[in-house]
Structures are given as structure tokens and as C-alpha cells.
């Protein structure tokens, strides 16, 4: 429960011998305002909330020299590593580095990516990190106090507070924010806050700060992050960054997926795929939409052979990839950029 107080101005000092003493005390920074003592517990509690959220917030350092924010998310499936949630536009590459609140810098690998929802999951091989407490974003109400932690303009662990302004519908937001669910708050955010947490007044993370529109902060609701993790993990992936293009074959026009990047140790690397290859089809079927490859991977079983047709230097080739079956092998969904 949030308790509010009506702030009143301090009483004027009477014209007496005590006036000089009161002025001297005020000059030294001492006041007789009774509200100072009343507000102190709430101020201390807010500082405690800030420290709790800051401990689980990281700075994401990209290979291009950019920086954003992230939050250490509970990892219930693997006790040998930790998961960090950030924005897809922050973790645009497979590899990154994260700087923890204590200054420790760790290498991170992207294991989940949803460009449409602007979410990414990073894995660091470290345990016992301070993990965020996750709240229920579906229970958030307009007018609730919320806080945000991030690294705006490189300032580490910056803290700001506001209220939930609205729970906008798709029709009320401009492109590219329409057709998605958001938490909207009057938080002061800046470049570098992207990927950082929005939390309730109890320090529970309810969203991932993503953008600013009309002067208001937009955050991906935390419950959508949970669904993103369920979908992005546990599925086979090739380990490639792809860009769609049209390829003219002798008998038909098909969709090609140009390989921009191959993740080290991935299925694609094991199959000797490399940058510049153009994927044409899988399991004997040519691609016609960017969802075709993803659909096959979604239904693949551990140990299953997947013949992959591709072009290299104008020659048609085939590689057979074998789907892995371990918990943290083959988890990232391919990304089209």
C-alpha cells in the first residue's frame, strides 16, 4: 500500500529572540519541518528498492561499440548459467559482453531473439548472480507507481520513478508500436535505457523498457517475456543470421536466405555453412516464405537429419544438419534482418 501525505510549508518563526536561532539552524541545513521525519522511512524504502533492482540490472556492451541495458532473469532450467533479458535492437549480434552491477564483465551468447517483439535473451556462464523478482504484468493498473533502472548515455545504474500512464490499445499508438501490447509510463528514459527493467513499487520487474513515444516510456510486459523464453528455448536452430532475397532457379522463382553470420559451435558451423551462402530449401522443399525454415525447425526431433539445400559461389550444394538434443544446445530461432 502506498501512503501519501499532504505536504505543508514550515511554520513561520515568531518575532522573538528565537528568530535568530531558527535562522541559524536553517542556514546550517536544519529545519523543524515535521514532514522530514515522516517521509524518511518512505525515502529509505525507495532507496532499498532502487538498490535491489540495480543489483540485477546489467549493461550490455555490443561488438559495434554500442551499449544498452538488461536484467538478470530467473533461470529455472539450467543451474550452470544465467539468463539476461534485453531488447533485440540492443543484442543484434550473437556475441556481446555484459557488465554486472559490481563491475564484473562477462562474455554473453545470444540464445533467443524476437525482432518483431524486440526481445533477446543472452546466456552467461556464471551462477549465483543477483536475479530479478518477476511481477505479474497482467495485474498492473493505471496510476501505479513504477520505477526504471538502466544506463542512459552510459551512466550506470540510473534510477527514475513515475506512474503507469495507460495500457494502450493497438489503435492508440503510431507505427511501429501499433498492434502490440505495451506498458506506458511517464518515466524519464534516454538512449541506454533500452532493455532495462520497469518494476513496480515493490521492486518486482513487470516490463522491459524498449522505446519512447510522445514523451512516454513503452515497455514490453513481463508476462510476454516469459512466453518469449518458452518459445525461444528448447527448439533447434541453425545458428545463423539471415536476410531474405529472391533467387531465380531454372524452373522457378524461390525465396533465398542469405547467410550474414554463423554462430561458433552451432549446427550451421558443424555443417560447414559460411557467410555468403544462400539457403534455398530444407527437407526437399524450397522456401517460399521466411516462416518455412522456422516451421521445419519447430517440429524437428533430437537426432533427426535435416538436408539443407544452398547455393555457394553459384553451385548448388546440400548439407545435412543433425538436430541436437541437450538442454542448452540448438536453442536460438533464426533471425531475418
One Martini backbone bead per residue (centre of mass of N, CA, C, O) as a GRO file, in nm:
protein
  337
    1UNK     BB    1   0.096   0.035   0.023
    2UNK     BB    2   0.039   0.373  -0.059
    3UNK     BB    3   0.138   0.659   0.115
    4UNK     BB    4   0.011   0.983   0.153
    5UNK     BB    5   0.107   1.333   0.180
    6UNK     BB    6   0.048   1.651   0.296
    7UNK     BB    7   0.224   1.921   0.218
    8UNK     BB    8   0.363   2.164   0.437
    9UNK     BB    9   0.463   2.447   0.545
   10UNK     BB   10   0.655   2.596   0.746
   11UNK     BB   11   0.658   2.755   1.023
   12UNK     BB   12   0.672   3.054   1.140
   13UNK     BB   13   0.867   3.256   1.306
   14UNK     BB   14   0.874   3.429   1.573
   15UNK     BB   15   0.903   3.750   1.710
   16UNK     BB   16   1.202   3.675   1.861
   17UNK     BB   17   1.481   3.548   2.000
   18UNK     BB   18   1.444   3.276   1.818
   19UNK     BB   19   1.488   3.375   1.527
   20UNK     BB   20   1.797   3.357   1.504
   21UNK     BB   21   1.815   3.054   1.566
   22UNK     BB   22   1.642   2.952   1.331
   23UNK     BB   23   1.817   3.075   1.108
   24UNK     BB   24   2.073   2.921   1.180
   25UNK     BB   25   1.961   2.635   1.132
   26UNK     BB   26   1.881   2.677   0.834
   27UNK     BB   27   2.167   2.752   0.739
   28UNK     BB   28   2.266   2.447   0.832
   29UNK     BB   29   2.016   2.252   0.727
   30UNK     BB   30   1.799   2.292   0.950
   31UNK     BB   31   1.472   2.171   1.036
   32UNK     BB   32   1.114   2.177   1.160
   33UNK     BB   33   0.996   1.974   0.965
   34UNK     BB   34   0.784   1.706   1.018
   35UNK     BB   35   0.800   1.566   0.729
   36UNK     BB   36   1.085   1.458   0.728
   37UNK     BB   37   1.034   1.215   0.924
   38UNK     BB   38   0.790   1.088   0.768
   39UNK     BB   39   0.953   1.040   0.485
   40UNK     BB   40   1.207   0.872   0.545
   41UNK     BB   41   1.105   0.573   0.520
   42UNK     BB   42   1.026   0.604   0.216
   43UNK     BB   43   1.300   0.684   0.112
   44UNK     BB   44   1.449   0.429   0.208
   45UNK     BB   45   1.273   0.225   0.052
   46UNK     BB   46   1.337   0.334  -0.229
   47UNK     BB   47   1.642   0.282  -0.211
   48UNK     BB   48   1.611  -0.026  -0.178
   49UNK     BB   49   1.474  -0.078  -0.447
   50UNK     BB   50   1.696   0.035  -0.624
   51UNK     BB   51   1.916  -0.166  -0.533
   52UNK     BB   52   1.777  -0.427  -0.615
   53UNK     BB   53   1.748  -0.362  -0.922
   54UNK     BB   54   2.045  -0.285  -0.981
   55UNK     BB   55   2.178  -0.567  -0.919
   56UNK     BB   56   2.007  -0.698  -1.184
   57UNK     BB   57   2.150  -0.488  -1.361
   58UNK     BB   58   2.282  -0.440  -1.689
   59UNK     BB   59   2.540  -0.393  -1.926
   60UNK     BB   60   2.529  -0.386  -2.278
   61UNK     BB   61   2.798  -0.489  -2.491
   62UNK     BB   62   2.882  -0.440  -2.809
   63UNK     BB   63   3.070  -0.493  -3.100
   64UNK     BB   64   2.997  -0.185  -3.206
   65UNK     BB   65   2.997  -0.003  -2.918
   66UNK     BB   66   2.745  -0.034  -2.784
   67UNK     BB   67   2.468   0.038  -2.543
   68UNK     BB   68   2.277  -0.115  -2.280
   69UNK     BB   69   2.029  -0.308  -2.123
   70UNK     BB   70   1.961  -0.543  -1.845
   71UNK     BB   71   1.815  -0.851  -1.701
   72UNK     BB   72   1.821  -1.084  -1.453
   73UNK     BB   73   1.677  -1.387  -1.506
   74UNK     BB   74   1.513  -1.647  -1.427
   75UNK     BB   75   1.668  -1.986  -1.413
   76UNK     BB   76   1.507  -2.304  -1.418
   77UNK     BB   77   1.680  -2.504  -1.629
   78UNK     BB   78   1.983  -2.378  -1.555
   79UNK     BB   79   2.248  -2.390  -1.307
   80UNK     BB   80   2.513  -2.305  -1.509
   81UNK     BB   81   2.345  -2.040  -1.576
   82UNK     BB   82   2.249  -1.719  -1.714
   83UNK     BB   83   1.982  -1.484  -1.773
   84UNK     BB   84   1.939  -1.217  -2.017
   85UNK     BB   85   1.731  -0.943  -2.067
   86UNK     BB   86   1.655  -0.774  -2.376
   87UNK     BB   87   1.688  -0.614  -2.663
   88UNK     BB   88   1.718  -0.670  -2.997
   89UNK     BB   89   1.857  -0.385  -3.064
   90UNK     BB   90   2.096  -0.454  -2.871
   91UNK     BB   91   2.114  -0.778  -2.953
   92UNK     BB   92   2.215  -0.812  -3.285
   93UNK     BB   93   2.418  -1.028  -3.189
   94UNK     BB   94   2.559  -1.316  -3.073
   95UNK     BB   95   2.769  -1.131  -2.936
   96UNK     BB   96   2.862  -1.023  -2.599
   97UNK     BB   97   2.869  -0.793  -2.321
   98UNK     BB   98   2.854  -0.786  -1.957
   99UNK     BB   99   2.789  -0.553  -1.696
  100UNK     BB  100   2.785  -0.557  -1.380
  101UNK     BB  101   2.722  -0.391  -1.089
  102UNK     BB  102   3.031  -0.474  -0.985
  103UNK     BB  103   3.203  -0.465  -1.283
  104UNK     BB  104   3.171  -0.725  -1.410
  105UNK     BB  105   3.287  -0.898  -1.709
  106UNK     BB  106   3.090  -1.085  -1.953
  107UNK     BB  107   3.033  -1.321  -2.167
  108UNK     BB  108   2.783  -1.343  -2.437
  109UNK     BB  109   2.501  -1.538  -2.561
  110UNK     BB  110   2.267  -1.569  -2.796
  111UNK     BB  111   1.941  -1.763  -2.736
  112UNK     BB  112   1.734  -1.524  -2.812
  113UNK     BB  113   1.494  -1.399  -3.075
  114UNK     BB  114   1.266  -1.103  -3.128
  115UNK     BB  115   1.214  -0.860  -3.348
  116UNK     BB  116   0.912  -0.789  -3.325
  117UNK     BB  117   0.929  -0.768  -2.991
  118UNK     BB  118   1.212  -0.680  -2.890
  119UNK     BB  119   1.375  -0.956  -2.801
  120UNK     BB  120   1.639  -1.087  -2.580
  121UNK     BB  121   1.866  -1.362  -2.503
  122UNK     BB  122   2.120  -1.415  -2.263
  123UNK     BB  123   2.422  -1.605  -2.198
  124UNK     BB  124   2.590  -1.688  -1.892
  125UNK     BB  125   2.874  -1.847  -1.731
  126UNK     BB  126   2.696  -1.798  -1.447
  127UNK     BB  127   2.642  -1.796  -1.098
  128UNK     BB  128   2.486  -1.638  -0.839
  129UNK     BB  129   2.317  -1.414  -0.940
  130UNK     BB  130   2.133  -1.140  -0.925
  131UNK     BB  131   1.786  -1.178  -0.926
  132UNK     BB  132   1.495  -1.111  -1.040
  133UNK     BB  133   1.175  -1.013  -0.960
  134UNK     BB  134   0.861  -1.126  -1.079
  135UNK     BB  135   0.581  -0.992  -1.200
  136UNK     BB  136   0.237  -0.903  -1.283
  137UNK     BB  137   0.145  -0.744  -1.572
  138UNK     BB  138  -0.172  -0.804  -1.573
  139UNK     BB  139  -0.210  -0.633  -1.283
  140UNK     BB  140  -0.172  -0.366  -1.393
  141UNK     BB  141  -0.235  -0.017  -1.315
  142UNK     BB  142  -0.348   0.279  -1.343
  143UNK     BB  143  -0.127   0.479  -1.129
  144UNK     BB  144   0.108   0.323  -1.076
  145UNK     BB  145   0.401   0.282  -0.937
  146UNK     BB  146   0.721   0.323  -1.104
  147UNK     BB  147   1.038   0.187  -1.212
  148UNK     BB  148   1.379   0.257  -1.337
  149UNK     BB  149   1.665   0.088  -1.485
  150UNK     BB  150   1.988   0.208  -1.620
  151UNK     BB  151   2.216   0.340  -1.905
  152UNK     BB  152   2.215   0.646  -1.969
  153UNK     BB  153   2.471   0.752  -2.149
  154UNK     BB  154   2.648   0.542  -1.953
  155UNK     BB  155   2.493   0.560  -1.687
  156UNK     BB  156   2.508   0.372  -1.415
  157UNK     BB  157   2.216   0.289  -1.250
  158UNK     BB  158   1.982   0.455  -1.322
  159UNK     BB  159   1.706   0.630  -1.156
  160UNK     BB  160   1.342   0.613  -1.193
  161UNK     BB  161   1.010   0.774  -1.158
  162UNK     BB  162   0.652   0.678  -1.187
  163UNK     BB  163   0.362   0.617  -1.387
  164UNK     BB  164   0.097   0.464  -1.507
  165UNK     BB  165  -0.065   0.589  -1.782
  166UNK     BB  166  -0.117   0.326  -1.973
  167UNK     BB  167  -0.303   0.068  -2.170
  168UNK     BB  168  -0.257   0.043  -2.478
  169UNK     BB  169  -0.388   0.025  -2.777
  170UNK     BB  170  -0.336  -0.028  -3.106
  171UNK     BB  171  -0.490   0.246  -3.198
  172UNK     BB  172  -0.304   0.462  -3.011
  173UNK     BB  173  -0.050   0.387  -3.186
  174UNK     BB  174   0.214   0.422  -3.366
  175UNK     BB  175   0.426   0.355  -3.588
  176UNK     BB  176   0.571   0.047  -3.469
  177UNK     BB  177   0.362   0.006  -3.199
  178UNK     BB  178   0.147  -0.125  -3.317
  179UNK     BB  179  -0.003  -0.434  -3.245
  180UNK     BB  180   0.086  -0.405  -2.936
  181UNK     BB  181   0.182  -0.465  -2.615
  182UNK     BB  182   0.188  -0.220  -2.341
  183UNK     BB  183   0.370  -0.022  -2.120
  184UNK     BB  184   0.282   0.304  -1.993
  185UNK     BB  185   0.509   0.569  -1.887
  186UNK     BB  186   0.640   0.862  -1.698
  187UNK     BB  187   0.939   0.810  -1.779
  188UNK     BB  188   1.284   0.882  -1.771
  189UNK     BB  189   1.435   0.833  -2.081
  190UNK     BB  190   1.726   0.698  -2.261
  191UNK     BB  191   1.985   0.621  -2.417
  192UNK     BB  192   2.045   0.293  -2.252
  193UNK     BB  193   1.761   0.181  -2.139
  194UNK     BB  194   1.745  -0.037  -2.321
  195UNK     BB  195   1.642  -0.346  -2.162
  196UNK     BB  196   1.540  -0.252  -1.907
  197UNK     BB  197   1.369  -0.217  -1.612
  198UNK     BB  198   1.035  -0.242  -1.505
  199UNK     BB  199   0.898  -0.157  -1.184
  200UNK     BB  200   0.757  -0.185  -0.902
  201UNK     BB  201   0.729  -0.074  -0.567
  202UNK     BB  202   0.861  -0.379  -0.494
  203UNK     BB  203   1.076  -0.462  -0.734
  204UNK     BB  204   0.905  -0.586  -0.962
  205UNK     BB  205   0.920  -0.709  -1.269
  206UNK     BB  206   0.700  -0.588  -1.560
  207UNK     BB  207   0.931  -0.485  -1.770
  208UNK     BB  208   1.076  -0.376  -2.093
  209UNK     BB  209   1.249  -0.127  -2.195
  210UNK     BB  210   1.224   0.022  -2.543
  211UNK     BB  211   1.065   0.309  -2.566
  212UNK     BB  212   0.974   0.636  -2.707
  213UNK     BB  213   0.647   0.809  -2.696
  214UNK     BB  214   0.533   1.116  -2.641
  215UNK     BB  215   0.721   1.100  -2.364
  216UNK     BB  216   0.683   0.788  -2.329
  217UNK     BB  217   0.717   0.480  -2.190
  218UNK     BB  218   0.796   0.159  -2.334
  219UNK     BB  219   0.691  -0.177  -2.236
  220UNK     BB  220   0.738  -0.502  -2.216
  221UNK     BB  221   0.569  -0.732  -2.085
  222UNK     BB  222   0.661  -0.979  -1.868
  223UNK     BB  223   0.471  -1.211  -1.973
  224UNK     BB  224   0.597  -1.202  -2.260
  225UNK     BB  225   0.876  -1.292  -2.178
  226UNK     BB  226   0.799  -1.573  -2.084
  227UNK     BB  227   0.693  -1.665  -2.363
  228UNK     BB  228   0.952  -1.616  -2.517
  229UNK     BB  229   1.126  -1.825  -2.362
  230UNK     BB  230   0.954  -2.074  -2.432
  231UNK     BB  231   0.996  -2.038  -2.748
  232UNK     BB  232   1.321  -1.991  -2.766
  233UNK     BB  233   1.339  -2.250  -2.607
  234UNK     BB  234   1.391  -2.591  -2.698
  235UNK     BB  235   1.491  -2.524  -2.994
  236UNK     BB  236   1.606  -2.558  -3.289
  237UNK     BB  237   1.907  -2.433  -3.456
  238UNK     BB  238   2.150  -2.306  -3.674
  239UNK     BB  239   2.315  -2.027  -3.631
  240UNK     BB  240   2.185  -1.777  -3.804
  241UNK     BB  241   2.202  -1.491  -4.005
  242UNK     BB  242   1.932  -1.358  -4.207
  243UNK     BB  243   1.850  -1.271  -4.558
  244UNK     BB  244   1.616  -1.199  -4.777
  245UNK     BB  245   1.580  -1.332  -5.120
  246UNK     BB  246   1.578  -1.356  -5.464
  247UNK     BB  247   1.570  -1.665  -5.665
  248UNK     BB  248   1.673  -1.783  -5.981
  249UNK     BB  249   1.563  -2.063  -6.127
  250UNK     BB  250   1.510  -2.262  -6.396
  251UNK     BB  251   1.189  -2.326  -6.279
  252UNK     BB  252   1.203  -2.098  -6.041
  253UNK     BB  253   1.090  -1.878  -5.786
  254UNK     BB  254   1.273  -1.812  -5.488
  255UNK     BB  255   1.355  -1.815  -5.156
  256UNK     BB  256   1.629  -1.665  -5.008
  257UNK     BB  257   1.892  -1.716  -4.745
  258UNK     BB  258   2.123  -1.511  -4.640
  259UNK     BB  259   2.436  -1.540  -4.497
  260UNK     BB  260   2.579  -1.328  -4.237
  261UNK     BB  261   2.598  -1.541  -3.987
  262UNK     BB  262   2.798  -1.766  -3.773
  263UNK     BB  263   2.782  -1.961  -3.507
  264UNK     BB  264   2.971  -2.088  -3.280
  265UNK     BB  265   2.892  -2.435  -3.259
  266UNK     BB  266   2.679  -2.473  -3.454
  267UNK     BB  267   2.509  -2.632  -3.692
  268UNK     BB  268   2.622  -2.463  -3.924
  269UNK     BB  269   2.921  -2.505  -3.852
  270UNK     BB  270   2.913  -2.820  -3.870
  271UNK     BB  271   2.809  -2.790  -4.188
  272UNK     BB  272   2.990  -2.554  -4.324
  273UNK     BB  273   2.870  -2.294  -4.305
  274UNK     BB  274   2.871  -1.959  -4.460
  275UNK     BB  275   2.933  -1.666  -4.552
  276UNK     BB  276   2.720  -1.624  -4.853
  277UNK     BB  277   2.526  -1.818  -4.832
  278UNK     BB  278   2.220  -1.972  -4.986
  279UNK     BB  279   1.923  -2.061  -4.881
  280UNK     BB  280   1.653  -2.276  -5.032
  281UNK     BB  281   1.613  -2.551  -4.852
  282UNK     BB  282   1.419  -2.819  -4.679
  283UNK     BB  283   1.343  -3.137  -4.716
  284UNK     BB  284   1.282  -3.074  -5.041
  285UNK     BB  285   1.192  -2.768  -4.976
  286UNK     BB  286   1.123  -2.471  -5.076
  287UNK     BB  287   1.126  -2.140  -5.022
  288UNK     BB  288   0.844  -1.886  -4.972
  289UNK     BB  289   0.897  -1.819  -4.670
  290UNK     BB  290   1.034  -1.725  -4.360
  291UNK     BB  291   0.867  -1.972  -4.210
  292UNK     BB  292   0.966  -2.246  -4.324
  293UNK     BB  293   1.218  -2.305  -4.156
  294UNK     BB  294   1.087  -2.272  -3.876
  295UNK     BB  295   0.875  -2.501  -3.903
  296UNK     BB  296   1.079  -2.734  -3.917
  297UNK     BB  297   1.230  -2.678  -3.649
  298UNK     BB  298   0.984  -2.703  -3.454
  299UNK     BB  299   0.945  -3.031  -3.547
  300UNK     BB  300   1.205  -3.126  -3.458
  301UNK     BB  301   1.412  -3.393  -3.359
  302UNK     BB  302   1.627  -3.549  -3.186
  303UNK     BB  303   1.853  -3.671  -3.443
  304UNK     BB  304   1.755  -3.535  -3.687
  305UNK     BB  305   1.767  -3.514  -4.033
  306UNK     BB  306   1.858  -3.208  -4.228
  307UNK     BB  307   1.832  -3.124  -4.545
  308UNK     BB  308   2.032  -2.861  -4.701
  309UNK     BB  309   1.981  -2.618  -4.941
  310UNK     BB  310   2.250  -2.449  -5.136
  311UNK     BB  311   2.443  -2.164  -5.223
  312UNK     BB  312   2.787  -2.159  -5.374
  313UNK     BB  313   2.924  -1.986  -5.607
  314UNK     BB  314   2.672  -2.103  -5.799
  315UNK     BB  315   2.648  -2.371  -5.638
  316UNK     BB  316   2.485  -2.664  -5.568
  317UNK     BB  317   2.409  -2.768  -5.231
  318UNK     BB  318   2.443  -3.015  -4.952
  319UNK     BB  319   2.337  -3.030  -4.610
  320UNK     BB  320   2.361  -3.213  -4.299
  321UNK     BB  321   2.164  -3.173  -4.020
  322UNK     BB  322   2.182  -3.235  -3.663
  323UNK     BB  323   1.982  -3.254  -3.409
  324UNK     BB  324   1.991  -3.160  -3.099
  325UNK     BB  325   1.929  -3.267  -2.728
  326UNK     BB  326   2.017  -3.064  -2.541
  327UNK     BB  327   1.922  -2.811  -2.345
  328UNK     BB  328   2.165  -2.589  -2.465
  329UNK     BB  329   2.104  -2.689  -2.755
  330UNK     BB  330   1.954  -2.544  -2.999
  331UNK     BB  331   1.780  -2.237  -2.930
  332UNK     BB  332   1.790  -2.043  -3.167
  333UNK     BB  333   1.616  -1.846  -3.362
  334UNK     BB  334   1.609  -1.743  -3.653
  335UNK     BB  335   1.718  -1.439  -3.825
  336UNK     BB  336   1.572  -1.168  -3.992
  337UNK     BB  337   1.742  -0.860  -4.148
   0.00000   0.00000   0.00000
